[in-house]
Amino acid sequence: MSSKRNILFVVLATGLFTSCKNQNTSDTKADNASLAAKKDSCVACKQPSSRKALINASFKETPASVNPSTAGMVPIKGGTFQMGSNDFPDSKPIHAVTVNSFYMDEHEVTNAQFAAFVKATGYVTVAEQPLNPADYPGVPADKLVPGSAVFTPPTHAVSLDNPMQWWTYAAGANWKHPQGPNSTIEGKDNEPVVQVCYTDAAAYAKWAGKRLPTEAEWEYAARAGKSYPKYYWGNDFKPNGKLVANIFEGSFPWKNTKEDGYTGVAPVKSFPPNAYGLYDMEGNVWEWCNDLYRPDYYAHSTASNPQGPKDSYDPEEPGLEKHVQRGGSFLCSDEYCIRYKAGSRGKGETSSGGNNLGFRCVMDAK
């Protein structure tokens, strides 16, 4: 996919983030409190929106694994559930959905697993690929360097209406260097791979003989036979007084109290699994789904094994192709982004990554 934006290469300075057009907050703490009260008026939760039209070069065909295996996967028996939430505009209406049985990775794909894929195929992720100067008119060629979005917290309280204050485009950021060229994944084999876009996740899934989950499968697995309206784990934020997901605690975005033990990604299996034996279905890293994104899709969704809409549309950025993301990340907070809650949806442009964005795979049950 290639389409052009006739603006300066803002992504180098900002990561191409889109703020909510209907939020008018100042830099005061009082206004931050007011914003927190209407924290989800922005459907996007201010996630990175795009590295739009990064390159024109096509990806080489990725061979499928010779011996696909269900090792490390959990069998999920199919069934019918109530999908969606009344708390989010794009998650309405709540509707009955039936999914077939499938297998799902028990945890997010790790650095070690993704490294094995790269070693076997020679795959080069989107964040590592050169950018096409034709897509960024007026930008000096020496500024068009590969990279990706990195969360960079400020040192003090800031207004929550401008995500450019805590996200930057980091040249050299990619899955091997999640926070820029001076960072590394050495010794972090069991952390979720990040800085992977939808294209990268789909390529890995194909190589592994798997696929990305539909968002219906993802939510069905996250609910694990329960129908809690607030959180996938229950209705209490801290069951028995203890956090059960890797999210942001404290004053977003500058002061993380690290109550859950982490300020960034946590190794897989750091928190208790759900009733199906799946880890980190809330928080840690956002997870790509196969479905294209439309905010109105639930009003037209099929009742049996929905595959998502035929095309993508986001009224905030109508020119971008986006896919659904699920589960929230270590940056979600009850003070700011609450998209780790049950039934909520995220979205991301097909070729965009970030250091809080990963995935897991599924496989059809035979």
Secondary structure by P-SEA (a helix, b strand, c coil): cbbbbcccccccccccccccccccccccaaaaaaaaaaccccccccccccccccccccccccccccccccccbbbbbbbbbbcccccccccccbbbbbbcccccccccccaaaaaaaaaaccccccccbbbbcccccccccccbbbbbbbbccccccccccccccccccccccccccccccccccccccccccccccaaaaaaaaaaacbbbbcaaaaaaaaacccccccccccccccccccccccccccccccccccccccccccccccccccccccccccccbbbbccbbbbccccccccccccccccbbbbcccccbbbbbbccccccccccccccccccbbbbbcccccccccccccccccc
